[in-house]
Amino acid sequence: MNHWFTIQTAPRYEKRVVKSLQNLIDMNRHPALIDAKMNGPIPGYVYICVDTSSKEYKALFTDLKNCVPGFVAILGDARYPIPLPEEEAVKLGLVKEEPSPLL
C-alpha cells in the first residue's frame, strides 16, 4: 500500500532534496520509494510516496538522513514517521480524488 509522508528540508533545499530523491528512484536504490514531489504551500517541506508493504521501507527512512543533502526529518511522532491522511494528500494535489460511483 502506498502512503505519502512529509519530509522537512533545510531552508531553500526543496528542489535539491526532490532531485536527490528522484535519483534514488531512478537508480532503484530503494524499491519502497515510489515518488517525490515539491508541491506544497509551505516552504521547507517535500512529500514522498512510499510503498509501506515493502520490507525495505523502514530502511529507507533511516537511509534518507545519510543519502539526501538538505534532509532534516520525516514528520511523525518520536519513534515512527506518520503518513499523511488521504484527504490531506488530495488537498495538496499529491493524489487525484477518486470519483464517486454513480448510484
Backbone as XML, in Angstrom:
<?xml version="1.0"?>
<chain id="A" units="angstrom">
  <residue number="1" name="MET">
    <atom name="N" x="0.848" y="-1.182" z="0.000"/>
    <atom name="CA" x="0.000" y="0.000" z="0.000"/>
    <atom name="C" x="0.891" y="1.242" z="0.000"/>
  </residue>
  <residue number="2" name="ASN">
    <atom name="N" x="0.539" y="2.212" z="-0.821"/>
    <atom name="CA" x="1.329" y="3.438" z="-0.935"/>
    <atom name="C" x="0.771" y="4.522" z="-0.011"/>
  </residue>
  <residue number="3" name="HIS">
    <atom name="N" x="1.693" y="5.204" z="0.665"/>
    <atom name="CA" x="1.335" y="6.311" z="1.545"/>
    <atom name="C" x="2.277" y="7.479" z="1.281"/>
  </residue>
  <residue number="4" name="TRP">
    <atom name="N" x="1.770" y="8.688" z="1.479"/>
    <atom name="CA" x="2.578" y="9.894" z="1.350"/>
    <atom name="C" x="3.073" y="10.321" z="2.726"/>
  </residue>
  <residue number="5" name="PHE">
    <atom name="N" x="4.352" y="10.707" z="2.782"/>
    <atom name="CA" x="4.977" y="11.193" z="4.007"/>
    <atom name="C" x="5.554" y="12.576" z="3.735"/>
  </residue>
  <residue number="6" name="THR">
    <atom name="N" x="5.672" y="13.380" z="4.785"/>
    <atom name="CA" x="6.206" y="14.727" z="4.674"/>
    <atom name="C" x="7.642" y="14.749" z="5.179"/>
  </residue>
  <residue number="7" name="ILE">
    <atom name="N" x="8.518" y="15.345" z="4.375"/>
    <atom name="CA" x="9.921" y="15.499" z="4.758"/>
    <atom name="C" x="10.195" y="16.973" z="4.981"/>
  </residue>
  <residue number="8" name="GLN">
    <atom name="N" x="10.819" y="17.281" z="6.096"/>
    <atom name="CA" x="11.274" y="18.639" z="6.349"/>
    <atom name="C" x="12.669" y="18.772" z="5.755"/>
  </residue>
  <residue number="9" name="THR">
    <atom name="N" x="12.903" y="19.886" z="5.046"/>
    <atom name="CA" x="14.200" y="20.121" z="4.419"/>
    <atom name="C" x="14.894" y="21.317" z="5.071"/>
  </residue>
  <residue number="10" name="ALA">
    <atom name="N" x="16.166" y="21.439" z="4.803"/>
    <atom name="CA" x="16.887" y="22.652" z="5.191"/>
    <atom name="C" x="16.283" y="23.811" z="4.394"/>
  </residue>
  <residue number="11" name="PRO">
    <atom name="N" x="16.413" y="25.039" z="4.892"/>
    <atom name="CA" x="15.836" y="26.174" z="4.167"/>
    <atom name="C" x="16.335" y="26.255" z="2.722"/>
  </residue>
  <residue number="12" name="ARG">
    <atom name="N" x="15.405" y="26.394" z="1.794"/>
    <atom name="CA" x="15.659" y="26.537" z="0.361"/>
    <atom name="C" x="16.376" y="25.327" z="-0.255"/>
  </residue>
  <residue number="13" name="TYR">
    <atom name="N" x="16.180" y="24.166" z="0.300"/>
    <atom name="CA" x="16.760" y="22.927" z="-0.235"/>
    <atom name="C" x="15.711" y="22.026" z="-0.879"/>
  </residue>
  <residue number="14" name="GLU">
    <atom name="N" x="14.488" y="22.498" z="-1.013"/>
    <atom name="CA" x="13.414" y="21.632" z="-1.504"/>
    <atom name="C" x="13.740" y="21.011" z="-2.866"/>
  </residue>
  <residue number="15" name="LYS">
    <atom name="N" x="14.190" y="21.820" z="-3.823"/>
    <atom name="CA" x="14.481" y="21.306" z="-5.169"/>
    <atom name="C" x="15.615" y="20.292" z="-5.130"/>
  </residue>
  <residue number="16" name="ARG">
    <atom name="N" x="16.634" y="20.566" z="-4.340"/>
    <atom name="CA" x="17.774" y="19.632" z="-4.250"/>
    <atom name="C" x="17.361" y="18.307" z="-3.629"/>
  </residue>
  <residue number="17" name="VAL">
    <atom name="N" x="16.512" y="18.386" z="-2.616"/>
    <atom name="CA" x="16.044" y="17.161" z="-1.961"/>
    <atom name="C" x="15.217" y="16.329" z="-2.940"/>
  </residue>
  <residue number="18" name="VAL">
    <atom name="N" x="14.299" y="16.964" z="-3.670"/>
    <atom name="CA" x="13.478" y="16.237" z="-4.640"/>
    <atom name="C" x="14.376" y="15.624" z="-5.714"/>
  </residue>
  <residue number="19" name="LYS">
    <atom name="N" x="15.368" y="16.365" z="-6.183"/>
    <atom name="CA" x="16.277" y="15.828" z="-7.199"/>
    <atom name="C" x="17.038" y="14.615" z="-6.664"/>
  </residue>
  <residue number="20" name="SER">
    <atom name="N" x="17.528" y="14.686" z="-5.443"/>
    <atom name="CA" x="18.226" y="13.545" z="-4.838"/>
    <atom name="C" x="17.297" y="12.343" z="-4.690"/>
  </residue>
  <residue number="21" name="LEU">
    <atom name="N" x="16.060" y="12.602" z="-4.286"/>
    <atom name="CA" x="15.088" y="11.517" z="-4.150"/>
    <atom name="C" x="14.758" y="10.905" z="-5.508"/>
  </residue>
  <residue number="22" name="GLN">
    <atom name="N" x="14.609" y="11.748" z="-6.537"/>
    <atom name="CA" x="14.340" y="11.228" z="-7.882"/>
    <atom name="C" x="15.509" y="10.378" z="-8.380"/>
  </residue>
  <residue number="23" name="ASN">
    <atom name="N" x="16.743" y="10.771" z="-8.033"/>
    <atom name="CA" x="17.903" y="9.961" z="-8.395"/>
    <atom name="C" x="17.851" y="8.600" z="-7.717"/>
  </residue>
  <residue number="24" name="LEU">
    <atom name="N" x="17.443" y="8.562" z="-6.458"/>
    <atom name="CA" x="17.300" y="7.286" z="-5.757"/>
    <atom name="C" x="16.242" y="6.415" z="-6.432"/>
  </residue>
  <residue number="25" name="ILE">
    <atom name="N" x="15.152" y="7.052" z="-6.883"/>
    <atom name="CA" x="14.094" y="6.310" z="-7.573"/>
    <atom name="C" x="14.631" y="5.766" z="-8.899"/>
  </residue>
  <residue number="26" name="ASP">
    <atom name="N" x="15.324" y="6.615" z="-9.662"/>
    <atom name="CA" x="15.849" y="6.204" z="-10.966"/>
    <atom name="C" x="16.861" y="5.065" z="-10.847"/>
  </residue>
  <residue number="27" name="MET">
    <atom name="N" x="17.674" y="5.096" z="-9.797"/>
    <atom name="CA" x="18.676" y="4.039" z="-9.589"/>
    <atom name="C" x="18.072" y="2.803" z="-8.938"/>
  </residue>
  <residue number="28" name="ASN">
    <atom name="N" x="16.799" y="2.912" z="-8.540"/>
    <atom name="CA" x="16.104" y="1.825" z="-7.841"/>
    <atom name="C" x="16.864" y="1.391" z="-6.585"/>
  </residue>
  <residue number="29" name="ARG">
    <atom name="N" x="17.460" y="2.371" z="-5.920"/>
    <atom name="CA" x="18.226" y="2.076" z="-4.713"/>
    <atom name="C" x="17.325" y="1.629" z="-3.577"/>
  </residue>
  <residue number="30" name="HIS">
    <atom name="N" x="16.141" y="2.232" z="-3.518"/>
    <atom name="CA" x="15.158" y="1.857" z="-2.511"/>
    <atom name="C" x="13.854" y="1.520" z="-3.223"/>
  </residue>
  <residue number="31" name="PRO">
    <atom name="N" x="13.560" y="0.236" z="-3.407"/>
    <atom name="CA" x="12.335" y="-0.139" z="-4.117"/>
    <atom name="C" x="11.062" y="0.387" z="-3.452"/>
  </residue>
  <residue number="32" name="ALA">
    <atom name="N" x="11.117" y="0.695" z="-2.170"/>
    <atom name="CA" x="9.923" y="1.187" z="-1.476"/>
    <atom name="C" x="9.589" y="2.626" z="-1.856"/>
  </residue>
  <residue number="33" name="LEU">
    <atom name="N" x="10.574" y="3.382" z="-2.349"/>
    <atom name="CA" x="10.360" y="4.785" z="-2.709"/>
    <atom name="C" x="9.711" y="4.853" z="-4.085"/>
  </residue>
  <residue number="34" name="ILE">
    <atom name="N" x="8.510" y="5.439" z="-4.153"/>
    <atom name="CA" x="7.723" y="5.461" z="-5.378"/>
    <atom name="C" x="7.818" y="6.810" z="-6.099"/>
  </residue>
  <residue number="35" name="ASP">
    <atom name="N" x="7.695" y="7.916" z="-5.356"/>
    <atom name="CA" x="7.627" y="9.234" z="-5.980"/>
    <atom name="C" x="8.057" y="10.292" z="-4.972"/>
  </residue>
  <residue number="36" name="ALA">
    <atom name="N" x="8.470" y="11.456" z="-5.482"/>
    <atom name="CA" x="8.813" y="12.598" z="-4.644"/>
    <atom name="C" x="8.283" y="13.851" z="-5.328"/>
  </residue>
  <residue number="37" name="LYS">
    <atom name="N" x="7.642" y="14.735" z="-4.541"/>
    <atom name="CA" x="7.064" y="15.958" z="-5.100"/>
    <atom name="C" x="7.326" y="17.141" z="-4.178"/>
  </residue>
  <residue number="38" name="MET">
    <atom name="N" x="7.343" y="18.306" z="-4.807"/>
    <atom name="CA" x="7.554" y="19.536" z="-4.067"/>
    <atom name="C" x="6.411" y="20.486" z="-4.367"/>
  </residue>
  <residue number="39" name="ASN">
    <atom name="N" x="5.192" y="20.085" z="-4.144"/>
    <atom name="CA" x="4.077" y="20.956" z="-4.497"/>
    <atom name="C" x="3.213" y="21.279" z="-3.291"/>
  </residue>
  <residue number="40" name="GLY">
    <atom name="N" x="3.849" y="21.715" z="-2.246"/>
    <atom name="CA" x="3.092" y="22.091" z="-1.068"/>
    <atom name="C" x="3.075" y="23.585" z="-0.873"/>
  </residue>
  <residue number="41" name="PRO">
    <atom name="N" x="2.127" y="24.075" z="-0.113"/>
    <atom name="CA" x="2.015" y="25.506" z="0.113"/>
    <atom name="C" x="3.015" y="26.035" z="1.142"/>
  </residue>
  <residue number="42" name="ILE">
    <atom name="N" x="3.688" y="25.143" z="1.837"/>
    <atom name="CA" x="4.588" y="25.553" z="2.913"/>
    <atom name="C" x="6.032" y="25.300" z="2.491"/>
  </residue>
  <residue number="43" name="PRO">
    <atom name="N" x="6.871" y="26.352" z="2.430"/>
    <atom name="CA" x="8.269" y="26.137" z="2.063"/>
    <atom name="C" x="8.980" y="25.302" z="3.127"/>
  </residue>
  <residue number="44" name="GLY">
    <atom name="N" x="9.967" y="24.545" z="2.685"/>
    <atom name="CA" x="10.751" y="23.737" z="3.616"/>
    <atom name="C" x="10.251" y="22.313" z="3.761"/>
  </residue>
  <residue number="45" name="TYR">
    <atom name="N" x="9.282" y="21.920" z="2.940"/>
    <atom name="CA" x="8.736" y="20.563" z="3.016"/>
    <atom name="C" x="8.575" y="19.980" z="1.615"/>
  </residue>
  <residue number="46" name="VAL">
    <atom name="N" x="8.858" y="18.686" z="1.504"/>
    <atom name="CA" x="8.575" y="17.935" z="0.283"/>
    <atom name="C" x="7.840" y="16.671" z="0.696"/>
  </residue>
  <residue number="47" name="TYR">
    <atom name="N" x="7.303" y="15.979" z="-0.281"/>
    <atom name="CA" x="6.466" y="14.808" z="0.003"/>
    <atom name="C" x="7.000" y="13.606" z="-0.753"/>
  </residue>
  <residue number="48" name="ILE">
    <atom name="N" x="7.012" y="12.468" z="-0.095"/>
    <atom name="CA" x="7.439" y="11.232" z="-0.748"/>
    <atom name="C" x="6.332" y="10.194" z="-0.635"/>
  </residue>
  <residue number="49" name="CYS">
    <atom name="N" x="6.183" y="9.438" z="-1.710"/>
    <atom name="CA" x="5.241" y="8.325" z="-1.724"/>
    <atom name="C" x="6.042" y="7.050" z="-1.497"/>
  </residue>
  <residue number="50" name="VAL">
    <atom name="N" x="5.609" y="6.276" z="-0.516"/>
    <atom name="CA" x="6.352" y="5.085" z="-0.110"/>
    <atom name="C" x="5.413" y="3.879" z="-0.107"/>
  </residue>
  <residue number="51" name="ASP">
    <atom name="N" x="5.916" y="2.780" z="-0.630"/>
    <atom name="CA" x="5.196" y="1.507" z="-0.577"/>
    <atom name="C" x="5.450" y="0.900" z="0.797"/>
  </residue>
  <residue number="52" name="THR">
    <atom name="N" x="4.498" y="1.059" z="1.708"/>
    <atom name="CA" x="4.684" y="0.593" z="3.082"/>
    <atom name="C" x="4.527" y="-0.910" z="3.216"/>
  </residue>
  <residue number="53" name="SER">
    <atom name="N" x="4.110" y="-1.590" z="2.148"/>
    <atom name="CA" x="4.043" y="-3.049" z="2.216"/>
    <atom name="C" x="5.400" y="-3.680" z="1.888"/>
  </residue>
  <residue number="54" name="SER">
    <atom name="N" x="6.324" y="-2.865" z="1.359"/>
    <atom name="CA" x="7.659" y="-3.359" z="1.041"/>
    <atom name="C" x="8.460" y="-3.554" z="2.329"/>
  </residue>
  <residue number="55" name="LYS">
    <atom name="N" x="9.269" y="-4.612" z="2.367"/>
    <atom name="CA" x="10.072" y="-4.846" z="3.573"/>
    <atom name="C" x="11.155" y="-3.788" z="3.732"/>
  </residue>
  <residue number="56" name="GLU">
    <atom name="N" x="11.544" y="-3.154" z="2.655"/>
    <atom name="CA" x="12.639" y="-2.181" z="2.704"/>
    <atom name="C" x="12.215" y="-0.788" z="3.155"/>
  </residue>
  <residue number="57" name="TYR">
    <atom name="N" x="10.928" y="-0.562" z="3.383"/>
    <atom name="CA" x="10.513" y="0.824" z="3.597"/>
    <atom name="C" x="11.053" y="1.421" z="4.896"/>
  </residue>
  <residue number="58" name="LYS">
    <atom name="N" x="11.234" y="0.634" z="5.935"/>
    <atom name="CA" x="11.790" y="1.186" z="7.179"/>
    <atom name="C" x="13.257" y="1.545" z="7.002"/>
  </residue>
  <residue number="59" name="ALA">
    <atom name="N" x="13.998" y="0.768" z="6.221"/>
    <atom name="CA" x="15.394" y="1.083" z="5.941"/>
    <atom name="C" x="15.509" y="2.380" z="5.147"/>
  </residue>
  <residue number="60" name="LEU">
    <atom name="N" x="14.528" y="2.652" z="4.306"/>
    <atom name="CA" x="14.523" y="3.889" z="3.526"/>
    <atom name="C" x="14.570" y="5.102" z="4.442"/>
  </residue>
  <residue number="61" name="PHE">
    <atom name="N" x="13.730" y="5.104" z="5.463"/>
    <atom name="CA" x="13.671" y="6.257" z="6.365"/>
    <atom name="C" x="15.001" y="6.475" z="7.074"/>
  </residue>
  <residue number="62" name="THR">
    <atom name="N" x="15.670" y="5.414" z="7.432"/>
    <atom name="CA" x="16.975" y="5.522" z="8.084"/>
    <atom name="C" x="18.020" y="6.031" z="7.105"/>
  </residue>
  <residue number="63" name="ASP">
    <atom name="N" x="17.969" y="5.557" z="5.878"/>
    <atom name="CA" x="18.975" y="5.880" z="4.879"/>
    <atom name="C" x="18.861" y="7.300" z="4.335"/>
  </residue>
  <residue number="64" name="LEU">
    <atom name="N" x="17.670" y="7.884" z="4.354"/>
    <atom name="CA" x="17.491" y="9.226" z="3.794"/>
    <atom name="C" x="18.397" y="10.244" z="4.476"/>
  </residue>
  <residue number="65" name="LYS">
    <atom name="N" x="18.587" y="10.099" z="5.747"/>
    <atom name="CA" x="19.415" y="11.042" z="6.504"/>
    <atom name="C" x="20.846" y="11.070" z="5.965"/>
  </residue>
  <residue number="66" name="ASN">
    <atom name="N" x="21.339" y="9.916" z="5.534"/>
    <atom name="CA" x="22.716" y="9.827" z="5.050"/>
    <atom name="C" x="22.851" y="10.082" z="3.555"/>
  </residue>
  <residue number="67" name="CYS">
    <atom name="N" x="21.798" y="9.871" z="2.784"/>
    <atom name="CA" x="21.878" y="9.919" z="1.316"/>
    <atom name="C" x="21.388" y="11.217" z="0.692"/>
  </residue>
  <residue number="68" name="VAL">
    <atom name="N" x="20.601" y="11.995" z="1.410"/>
    <atom name="CA" x="19.934" y="13.143" z="0.790"/>
    <atom name="C" x="20.392" y="14.442" z="1.451"/>
  </residue>
  <residue number="69" name="PRO">
    <atom name="N" x="21.233" y="15.216" z="0.736"/>
    <atom name="CA" x="21.652" y="16.510" z="1.279"/>
    <atom name="C" x="20.452" y="17.436" z="1.453"/>
  </residue>
  <residue number="70" name="GLY">
    <atom name="N" x="20.361" y="18.105" z="2.578"/>
    <atom name="CA" x="19.249" y="19.004" z="2.854"/>
    <atom name="C" x="18.105" y="18.351" z="3.599"/>
  </residue>
  <residue number="71" name="PHE">
    <atom name="N" x="18.171" y="17.028" z="3.757"/>
    <atom name="CA" x="17.147" y="16.310" z="4.520"/>
    <atom name="C" x="17.298" y="16.684" z="5.992"/>
  </residue>
  <residue number="72" name="VAL">
    <atom name="N" x="16.182" y="17.025" z="6.651"/>
    <atom name="CA" x="16.196" y="17.344" z="8.077"/>
    <atom name="C" x="15.490" y="16.247" z="8.859"/>
  </residue>
  <residue number="73" name="ALA">
    <atom name="N" x="14.238" y="15.951" z="8.505"/>
    <atom name="CA" x="13.472" y="14.960" z="9.264"/>
    <atom name="C" x="12.242" y="14.533" z="8.478"/>
  </residue>
  <residue number="74" name="ILE">
    <atom name="N" x="11.710" y="13.382" z="8.860"/>
    <atom name="CA" x="10.399" y="12.949" z="8.371"/>
    <atom name="C" x="9.417" y="13.230" z="9.489"/>
  </residue>
  <residue number="75" name="LEU">
    <atom name="N" x="8.301" y="13.856" z="9.155"/>
    <atom name="CA" x="7.349" y="14.210" z="10.194"/>
    <atom name="C" x="6.668" y="12.971" z="10.754"/>
  </residue>
  <residue number="76" name="GLY">
    <atom name="N" x="6.513" y="12.956" z="12.059"/>
    <atom name="CA" x="5.884" y="11.845" z="12.742"/>
    <atom name="C" x="5.979" y="12.041" z="14.239"/>
  </residue>
  <residue number="77" name="ASP">
    <atom name="N" x="5.730" y="10.970" z="14.972"/>
    <atom name="CA" x="5.892" y="11.074" z="16.417"/>
    <atom name="C" x="7.354" y="10.767" z="16.753"/>
  </residue>
  <residue number="78" name="ALA">
    <atom name="N" x="7.661" y="10.594" z="17.998"/>
    <atom name="CA" x="9.051" y="10.430" z="18.418"/>
    <atom name="C" x="9.706" y="9.174" z="17.850"/>
  </residue>
  <residue number="79" name="ARG">
    <atom name="N" x="8.913" y="8.158" z="17.530"/>
    <atom name="CA" x="9.503" y="6.895" z="17.091"/>
    <atom name="C" x="9.252" y="6.538" z="15.638"/>
  </residue>
  <residue number="80" name="TYR">
    <atom name="N" x="8.126" y="6.954" z="15.071"/>
    <atom name="CA" x="7.751" y="6.494" z="13.740"/>
    <atom name="C" x="7.276" y="7.650" z="12.859"/>
  </residue>
  <residue number="81" name="PRO">
    <atom name="N" x="7.605" y="7.588" z="11.562"/>
    <atom name="CA" x="7.013" y="8.557" z="10.635"/>
    <atom name="C" x="5.513" y="8.298" z="10.517"/>
  </residue>
  <residue number="82" name="ILE">
    <atom name="N" x="4.756" y="9.355" z="10.362"/>
    <atom name="CA" x="3.299" y="9.222" z="10.244"/>
    <atom name="C" x="2.897" y="9.660" z="8.836"/>
  </residue>
  <residue number="83" name="PRO">
    <atom name="N" x="2.189" y="8.779" z="8.095"/>
    <atom name="CA" x="1.774" y="9.160" z="6.745"/>
    <atom name="C" x="0.699" y="10.236" z="6.772"/>
  </residue>
  <residue number="84" name="LEU">
    <atom name="N" x="0.642" y="10.988" z="5.677"/>
    <atom name="CA" x="-0.424" y="11.976" z="5.530"/>
    <atom name="C" x="-1.757" y="11.253" z="5.383"/>
  </residue>
  <residue number="85" name="PRO">
    <atom name="N" x="-2.811" y="11.770" z="6.004"/>
    <atom name="CA" x="-4.139" y="11.206" z="5.737"/>
    <atom name="C" x="-4.472" y="11.392" z="4.252"/>
  </residue>
  <residue number="86" name="GLU">
    <atom name="N" x="-5.232" y="10.488" z="3.702"/>
    <atom name="CA" x="-5.588" y="10.518" z="2.278"/>
    <atom name="C" x="-6.228" y="11.849" z="1.888"/>
  </residue>
  <residue number="87" name="GLU">
    <atom name="N" x="-7.066" y="12.401" z="2.772"/>
    <atom name="CA" x="-7.731" y="13.677" z="2.464"/>
    <atom name="C" x="-6.709" y="14.796" z="2.298"/>
  </residue>
  <residue number="88" name="GLU">
    <atom name="N" x="-5.667" y="14.811" z="3.121"/>
    <atom name="CA" x="-4.631" y="15.841" z="3.030"/>
    <atom name="C" x="-3.833" y="15.686" z="1.741"/>
  </residue>
  <residue number="89" name="ALA">
    <atom name="N" x="-3.534" y="14.437" z="1.368"/>
    <atom name="CA" x="-2.803" y="14.192" z="0.127"/>
    <atom name="C" x="-3.607" y="14.689" z="-1.072"/>
  </residue>
  <residue number="90" name="VAL">
    <atom name="N" x="-4.914" y="14.529" z="-1.026"/>
    <atom name="CA" x="-5.779" y="15.024" z="-2.104"/>
    <atom name="C" x="-5.768" y="16.548" z="-2.113"/>
  </residue>
  <residue number="91" name="LYS">
    <atom name="N" x="-5.893" y="17.175" z="-0.940"/>
    <atom name="CA" x="-5.907" y="18.646" z="-0.854"/>
    <atom name="C" x="-4.609" y="19.249" z="-1.372"/>
  </residue>
  <residue number="92" name="LEU">
    <atom name="N" x="-3.480" y="18.562" z="-1.122"/>
    <atom name="CA" x="-2.176" y="19.054" z="-1.571"/>
    <atom name="C" x="-1.916" y="18.745" z="-3.043"/>
  </residue>
  <residue number="93" name="GLY">
    <atom name="N" x="-2.807" y="17.997" z="-3.674"/>
    <atom name="CA" x="-2.641" y="17.660" z="-5.077"/>
    <atom name="C" x="-1.658" y="16.530" z="-5.323"/>
  </residue>
  <residue number="94" name="LEU">
    <atom name="N" x="-1.353" y="15.766" z="-4.291"/>
    <atom name="CA" x="-0.420" y="14.654" z="-4.437"/>
    <atom name="C" x="-1.076" y="13.458" z="-5.100"/>
  </residue>
  <residue number="95" name="VAL">
    <atom name="N" x="-2.355" y="13.270" z="-4.833"/>
    <atom name="CA" x="-3.127" y="12.197" z="-5.462"/>
    <atom name="C" x="-4.423" y="12.792" z="-5.993"/>
  </residue>
  <residue number="96" name="LYS">
    <atom name="N" x="-4.966" y="12.142" z="-6.991"/>
    <atom name="CA" x="-6.242" y="12.588" z="-7.525"/>
    <atom name="C" x="-7.369" y="11.919" z="-6.765"/>
  </residue>
  <residue number="97" name="GLU">
    <atom name="N" x="-8.391" y="12.693" z="-6.527"/>
    <atom name="CA" x="-9.557" y="12.169" z="-5.805"/>
    <atom name="C" x="-10.301" y="11.189" z="-6.705"/>
  </residue>
  <residue number="98" name="GLU">
    <atom name="N" x="-10.641" y="10.051" z="-6.128"/>
    <atom name="CA" x="-11.396" y="9.045" z="-6.855"/>
    <atom name="C" x="-12.826" y="9.547" z="-7.050"/>
  </residue>
  <residue number="99" name="PRO">
    <atom name="N" x="-13.360" y="9.468" z="-8.267"/>
    <atom name="CA" x="-14.756" y="9.875" z="-8.449"/>
    <atom name="C" x="-15.701" y="8.898" z="-7.752"/>
  </residue>
  <residue number="100" name="SER">
    <atom name="N" x="-16.750" y="9.442" z="-7.202"/>
    <atom name="CA" x="-17.736" y="8.600" z="-6.525"/>
    <atom name="C" x="-18.509" y="7.801" z="-7.556"/>
  </residue>
  <residue number="101" name="PRO">
    <atom name="N" x="-18.767" y="6.516" z="-7.264"/>
    <atom name="CA" x="-19.562" y="5.736" z="-8.215"/>
    <atom name="C" x="-20.996" y="6.252" z="-8.241"/>
  </residue>
  <residue number="102" name="LEU">
    <atom name="N" x="-21.578" y="6.220" z="-9.400"/>
    <atom name="CA" x="-22.964" y="6.668" z="-9.528"/>
    <atom name="C" x="-23.891" y="5.628" z="-8.926"/>
  </residue>
  <residue number="103" name="LEU">
    <atom name="N" x="-24.910" y="6.104" z="-8.254"/>
    <atom name="CA" x="-25.865" y="5.190" z="-7.633"/>
    <atom name="C" x="-26.988" y="4.843" z="-8.558"/>
  </residue>
</chain>
